[in-house]
Amino acid sequence: MTLTLPAADWTRREDLALLVAALGPGQSRYVGGAVRDTLLGIAVKDVDLATPLEPRAVMQQLKSAGIQVVPTGIEHGTVTAVLPQGPVEITTLRHDVSTDGRRATVAFASDWQDDAARRDFTINALYADPATGEIFDWFGGLDDLAARRVRFIGDPHQRIREDHLRILRYFRFQARFGSMPADAPSESACAELAAMLKGLSRERVGMEMMNLLSLTDPAPTVARMAELGVLEVVLPEADVVALAALVAEEVRQRIAPDALRRLAALLPADVQLAEAVASRFRLSGAQKKRLALAAAREGTEQEARPLAYRLGIDGALDRLLIAGTDVAALDGWTIPEFPLKGGEIVARGIKAGPEVARVLRRVESGWIAAGFADSLIPALLDAELSEQA
């Protein structure tokens, strides 16, 4: 029986219909995540098309149809159509000529199944005809999708040797789409070949780990990575128990998932180590600073608002949630600005210099302790200055 793609908002896009028409009848199929997620009833973010047309022919036909197109990865067969309702990547059918685990040399192909065979997982090798909605599945992806099973196409060892990053991609997809028990051959291959991850760029590894940690509940999958010896290759410092506790706390307090906070939970309270991991994963300067702030956490964190005033909202949330402390006081709260300025203290007779800064700090401490009540500033300043007299 022929299975067809259910109608969805994205399949009704007029700009997408014009794009398909510009490529010509039978010259394109939807592929990958858009097909997979539509079958699962998940909102689709990105739409990708595969085509037997070579990239320059694609660009020429789209330009002739008045569609803006950008050669985003033309050497690999990919161009991007810039459409009113969002960009669409169009990739020429390919087959691998050679691979070294980090990059592949590809040749253009004309057979849809050849293109599908070079993809990583069966659930990502589903194609759909834009005109009829007919779904094409050569490797059991539909059955795997129904069973919530993440499985490599063909020999998992070969797939991983072609691209070592597929080990981490496997666990990300398992966390998002998989169920237990996981596919044994896939897990076994990931465990056996985990050392290959050392040959990848740190940036690619860091990006994949952050993508994994951003999912709804990555804790069981990360724990499984630890059991299989995969996690120790990319993050040997990790404490998977602490990650599970944080995820539970996020759920309890209805806090949205945050990959950086979860990375902080995985790491011990060691600022130097946190900074080293941030550098290893090629995180931004702001991310590195936030990870270090979380690593400077204390055993028992102070009250939420004073902590947020000192560290910022994100910094406070990181520490409080990792510590299992309630964060309701920060909901909708805006960090206030300390209303007292040094000039006001000088005007009261204190000579400009270190003493002004000391008075400011002491009044500020009283203001924070009083719940940031601006009305108490005059009294706090009077009390402080009376001690100077």
C-alpha positions as CSV (number, residue, x, y, z in Angstrom):
1,M,0.0,0.0,0.0
2,T,1.3,3.4,-0.9
3,L,1.7,5.8,2.0
4,T,1.3,9.5,1.4
5,L,2.5,12.5,3.3
6,P,-0.2,14.1,5.5
7,A,-1.1,17.6,4.6
8,A,0.6,20.2,6.9
9,D,1.0,24.0,6.9
10,W,4.3,23.8,5.2
11,T,3.0,21.6,2.3
12,R,0.5,24.3,1.5
13,R,3.1,27.1,1.1
14,E,2.5,28.9,-2.2
15,D,6.2,29.9,-2.5
16,L,7.2,26.2,-2.1
17,A,4.7,25.2,-4.9
18,L,6.3,27.8,-7.2
19,L,9.8,26.5,-6.3
20,V,8.8,22.9,-7.2
21,A,7.2,24.1,-10.4
22,A,10.3,25.9,-11.4
23,L,12.4,22.7,-11.0
24,G,10.0,20.9,-13.3
25,P,7.7,17.8,-13.0
26,G,9.4,14.9,-11.2
27,Q,12.6,16.8,-10.6
28,S,12.3,17.2,-6.8
29,R,11.3,15.4,-3.7
30,Y,11.0,16.5,-0.1
31,V,13.6,14.7,2.0
32,G,14.7,14.2,5.6
33,G,13.4,16.1,8.6
34,A,10.4,17.7,7.0
35,V,9.1,14.3,5.9
36,R,10.0,12.6,9.2
37,D,8.6,15.2,11.5
38,T,5.3,15.6,9.5
39,L,4.8,11.8,9.9
40,L,5.3,12.2,13.6
41,G,3.0,15.2,13.8
42,I,5.9,17.5,14.8
43,A,6.1,21.1,13.6
44,V,8.5,21.4,10.7
45,K,11.2,24.1,10.9
46,D,13.2,23.5,7.8
47,V,12.2,22.1,4.4
48,D,14.8,20.4,2.2
49,L,14.5,19.2,-1.4
50,A,16.5,16.7,-3.3
51,T,16.8,16.8,-7.1
52,P,18.6,15.0,-9.9
53,L,19.3,18.3,-11.5
54,E,22.9,19.6,-11.1
55,P,23.4,22.7,-9.0
56,R,24.1,25.1,-11.9
57,A,21.0,23.9,-13.7
58,V,19.0,24.4,-10.5
59,M,20.3,28.0,-10.2
60,Q,19.5,28.8,-13.8
61,Q,16.0,27.5,-13.6
62,L,15.2,29.3,-10.4
63,K,16.6,32.6,-11.6
64,S,14.5,32.2,-14.8
65,A,11.4,31.8,-12.6
66,G,12.4,34.9,-10.6
67,I,13.4,33.0,-7.5
68,Q,16.4,34.3,-5.6
69,V,19.0,31.5,-5.1
70,V,22.3,31.5,-3.2
71,P,25.1,28.9,-3.8
72,T,25.5,28.1,-0.1
73,G,27.3,24.8,-0.6
74,I,27.5,24.4,-4.4
75,E,30.7,22.3,-4.2
76,H,28.7,19.7,-2.3
77,G,25.6,20.1,-4.5
78,T,23.6,22.4,-2.3
79,V,22.0,25.8,-3.2
80,T,19.4,27.7,-1.1
81,A,16.2,29.2,-2.5
82,V,15.3,32.4,-0.7
83,L,11.6,32.3,-0.4
84,P,9.1,34.7,1.3
85,Q,8.1,32.0,3.9
86,G,11.6,30.8,4.6
87,P,14.6,29.4,2.8
88,V,14.7,26.0,1.3
89,E,17.9,24.0,0.6
90,I,18.0,22.1,-2.6
91,T,20.6,19.4,-3.0
92,T,21.6,17.4,-6.0
93,L,21.4,13.6,-5.6
94,R,24.9,12.3,-4.6
95,H,26.9,9.3,-3.8
96,D,30.2,9.1,-1.9
97,V,33.4,8.8,-3.8
98,S,35.7,8.8,-0.7
99,T,35.4,9.5,3.0
100,D,37.9,10.0,5.8
101,G,35.6,10.3,8.8
102,R,35.7,14.1,8.7
103,R,34.7,15.0,5.2
104,A,33.4,13.3,2.1
105,T,34.2,13.6,-1.6
106,V,30.9,13.2,-3.5
107,A,29.8,12.8,-7.1
108,F,26.4,13.8,-8.4
109,A,24.0,10.9,-9.0
110,S,20.7,10.4,-10.8
111,D,19.3,7.6,-8.7
112,W,17.1,8.5,-5.7
113,Q,18.1,5.3,-3.8
114,D,21.8,6.0,-4.3
115,D,21.3,9.3,-2.6
116,A,19.2,7.8,0.2
117,A,21.9,5.1,0.8
118,R,24.5,7.7,1.8
119,R,22.4,9.2,4.6
120,D,22.9,8.3,8.2
121,F,19.7,6.9,9.7
122,T,16.7,5.2,8.2
123,I,14.3,7.7,9.6
124,N,16.2,10.5,7.7
125,A,16.1,8.7,4.4
126,L,12.4,9.2,3.7
127,Y,11.5,11.1,0.5
128,A,8.1,12.4,-0.6
129,D,6.8,13.5,-4.0
130,P,5.6,17.1,-3.9
131,A,2.9,16.4,-6.5
132,T,1.3,13.2,-5.1
133,G,2.7,13.0,-1.6
134,E,3.9,9.5,-2.2
135,I,6.6,8.5,0.3
136,F,9.6,6.5,-0.8
137,D,11.4,4.3,1.8
138,W,14.1,1.9,0.8
139,F,15.6,1.0,4.2
140,G,12.7,0.5,6.6
141,G,12.5,4.0,7.8
142,L,8.7,4.0,8.2
143,D,8.8,0.9,10.4
144,D,11.6,2.4,12.5
145,L,9.7,5.6,12.8
146,A,6.6,3.8,14.0
147,A,8.7,1.8,16.5
148,R,10.6,5.0,17.6
149,R,13.8,3.2,16.6
150,V,16.9,5.1,15.5
151,R,19.0,2.8,13.3
152,F,21.9,3.4,10.9
153,I,21.4,2.6,7.2
154,G,23.3,-0.6,6.4
155,D,26.4,-1.4,8.4
156,P,26.7,1.0,11.4
157,H,30.4,0.6,11.5
158,Q,30.7,1.7,7.9
159,R,28.4,4.7,8.4
160,I,30.5,5.8,11.4
161,R,33.8,5.4,9.6
162,E,32.4,7.6,6.8
163,D,31.6,10.4,9.3
164,H,32.8,10.1,12.9
165,L,30.3,12.7,14.1
166,R,27.5,10.3,13.4
167,I,28.3,8.8,16.8
168,L,27.1,11.9,18.5
169,R,24.3,12.4,16.0
170,Y,23.1,8.9,16.8
171,F,22.7,9.8,20.5
172,R,21.0,13.1,19.7
173,F,18.5,11.4,17.5
174,Q,18.0,8.7,20.1
175,A,17.3,11.3,22.7
176,R,14.8,13.1,20.4
177,F,13.1,10.2,18.6
178,G,14.2,6.9,20.1
179,S,12.7,4.6,22.6
180,M,14.2,1.9,24.7
181,P,15.6,-0.6,24.2
182,A,17.8,1.1,21.6
183,D,19.0,-0.6,18.4
184,A,21.8,-2.9,19.7
185,P,24.0,-2.9,16.5
186,S,23.9,0.9,16.4
187,E,24.9,1.2,20.1
188,S,27.6,-1.4,19.8
189,A,29.2,0.3,16.8
190,C,29.1,3.7,18.6
191,A,30.8,2.1,21.7
192,E,33.4,0.3,19.6
193,L,34.4,3.3,17.5
194,A,34.0,6.1,20.1
195,A,37.7,6.8,20.1
196,M,37.3,8.1,16.5
197,L,35.6,11.2,18.0
198,K,39.1,12.4,19.0
199,G,39.9,13.1,15.4
200,L,37.0,15.6,15.0
201,S,37.3,19.4,15.4
202,R,36.4,20.5,18.9
203,E,33.9,22.9,17.4
204,R,31.9,20.2,15.7
205,V,31.9,18.1,18.9
206,G,30.9,21.0,21.0
207,M,28.1,22.0,18.7
208,E,26.7,18.5,18.6
209,M,26.8,18.1,22.4
210,M,25.1,21.4,22.9
211,N,22.4,20.4,20.4
212,L,21.9,17.2,22.4
213,L,21.7,19.1,25.7
214,S,19.1,21.4,24.3
215,L,16.5,18.6,23.9
216,T,13.6,18.1,26.2
217,D,15.3,15.4,28.3
218,P,18.7,14.3,27.3
219,A,19.6,12.9,30.7
220,P,18.9,9.2,30.0
221,T,20.7,9.3,26.7
222,V,23.7,11.1,28.2
223,A,23.8,8.5,31.0
224,R,23.7,5.7,28.3
225,M,26.6,7.4,26.6
226,A,28.5,7.2,29.8
227,E,27.7,3.5,30.2
228,L,29.0,2.8,26.7
229,G,32.2,4.7,27.2
230,V,31.3,7.4,24.6
231,L,30.9,10.3,27.0
232,E,34.4,9.9,28.5
233,V,35.9,10.6,25.1
234,V,34.2,14.0,24.7
235,L,33.4,15.1,28.3
236,P,35.2,12.9,30.8
237,E,34.4,15.3,33.6
238,A,30.7,14.7,33.3
239,D,28.4,13.9,36.2
240,V,25.3,12.4,34.7
241,V,23.5,12.2,38.0
242,A,23.7,16.0,38.4
243,L,22.3,16.4,34.9
244,A,19.3,14.2,35.7
245,A,18.7,16.2,38.8
246,L,18.7,19.5,37.0
247,V,16.3,18.3,34.3
248,A,13.9,17.2,37.0
249,E,14.2,20.6,38.7
250,E,13.5,22.3,35.3
251,V,10.4,20.2,34.9
252,R,9.3,20.8,38.5
253,Q,9.6,24.6,38.2
254,R,8.5,24.8,34.6
255,I,11.7,26.3,33.4
256,A,12.6,25.9,29.7
257,P,15.5,23.7,28.7
258,D,18.9,25.4,28.5
259,A,21.9,23.6,27.0
260,L,24.5,25.8,28.7
261,R,23.0,25.3,32.1
262,R,22.9,21.6,31.6
263,L,26.5,21.6,30.5
264,A,27.2,23.5,33.8
265,A,25.4,20.9,35.8
266,L,27.5,18.1,34.2
267,L,30.7,19.8,35.3
268,P,32.0,20.0,38.9
269,A,32.2,23.3,40.7
270,D,35.6,24.2,39.3
271,V,36.0,27.5,37.5
272,Q,39.2,26.6,35.7
273,L,37.8,23.3,34.5
274,A,34.6,25.1,33.3
275,E,36.7,27.6,31.3
276,A,38.8,24.8,29.8
277,V,35.6,22.9,28.7
278,A,34.3,26.1,27.2
279,S,37.5,26.5,25.2
280,R,37.4,22.9,24.2
281,F,33.9,23.2,22.9
282,R,34.7,26.6,21.2
283,L,32.0,28.4,23.1
284,S,31.6,32.1,22.8
285,G,33.1,34.5,25.3
286,A,29.7,35.2,26.9
287,Q,29.0,31.5,27.2
288,K,32.4,30.9,28.8
289,K,31.8,33.6,31.3
290,R,28.4,32.2,32.2
291,L,29.8,28.6,32.5
292,A,32.5,29.9,34.9
293,L,29.9,31.8,37.0
294,A,27.9,28.6,37.4
295,A,31.1,26.7,38.3
296,A,31.7,29.2,41.1
297,R,28.6,28.1,42.8
298,E,28.4,27.6,46.6
299,G,27.0,24.7,48.5
300,T,23.9,26.6,49.5
301,E,22.9,29.5,47.2
302,Q,21.6,32.8,48.7
303,E,18.2,34.3,48.0
304,A,17.1,34.5,44.4
305,R,16.8,38.2,43.8
306,P,20.1,39.3,45.6
307,L,21.9,36.6,43.6
308,A,20.3,37.8,40.3
309,Y,21.3,41.3,41.1
310,R,24.9,40.2,41.5
311,L,25.1,37.7,38.7
312,G,22.3,38.5,36.3
313,I,19.1,36.5,35.7
314,D,20.7,33.7,33.8
315,G,23.6,33.3,36.2
316,A,21.2,33.2,39.2
317,L,18.9,30.7,37.4
318,D,21.9,28.4,36.7
319,R,23.1,28.3,40.3
320,L,19.7,28.1,41.9
321,L,18.4,25.3,39.6
322,I,21.6,23.3,39.9
323,A,21.3,23.6,43.6
324,G,17.6,22.6,43.5
325,T,16.4,26.0,44.9
326,D,13.1,27.6,44.0
327,V,13.3,30.4,41.4
328,A,9.7,31.7,41.5
329,A,10.9,35.1,42.9
330,L,12.6,35.8,39.6
331,D,9.6,35.2,37.4
332,G,8.9,38.5,35.7
333,W,11.3,40.4,37.9
334,T,13.5,43.0,36.4
335,I,16.9,43.7,38.0
336,P,16.7,47.2,39.5
337,E,19.3,49.9,39.2
338,F,21.0,51.1,42.4
339,P,19.6,54.7,42.7
340,L,22.4,56.3,44.7
341,K,25.3,58.0,43.0
342,G,28.7,59.0,44.3
343,G,28.1,62.7,43.7
344,E,25.3,62.6,46.3
345,I,27.7,61.3,48.9
346,V,30.3,63.9,48.0
347,A,27.6,66.6,48.4
348,R,27.0,65.4,51.9
349,G,30.6,66.2,52.8
350,I,32.6,63.0,52.1
351,K,35.8,63.6,50.2
352,A,35.9,62.0,46.7
353,G,37.9,58.8,46.8
354,P,37.9,55.3,48.4
355,E,35.6,56.4,51.2
356,V,32.8,57.3,48.8
357,A,33.1,53.8,47.2
358,R,32.9,52.2,50.7
359,V,29.8,54.2,51.6
360,L,28.2,53.2,48.4
361,R,28.9,49.5,49.0
362,R,27.5,49.6,52.5
363,V,24.3,51.5,51.5
364,E,23.9,49.2,48.6
365,S,24.1,46.2,50.8
366,G,21.4,47.6,53.1
367,W,19.2,48.4,50.1
368,I,19.5,44.8,48.8
369,A,18.8,43.4,52.3
370,A,15.7,45.6,52.4
371,G,14.3,44.1,49.2
372,F,15.6,46.9,46.9
373,A,13.4,49.5,48.5
374,D,14.4,52.9,47.0
375,S,12.4,54.7,49.7
376,L,14.9,53.5,52.3
377,I,18.0,55.0,50.6
378,P,17.9,58.3,52.4
379,A,17.7,56.6,55.8
380,L,20.4,54.1,55.0
381,L,22.7,56.9,53.8
382,D,22.0,59.0,56.9
383,A,22.7,56.0,59.2
384,E,26.0,55.3,57.3
385,L,27.1,58.9,57.4
386,S,26.3,59.3,61.1
387,E,28.8,56.6,61.8
388,Q,31.4,58.6,59.9
389,A,30.9,61.7,62.1
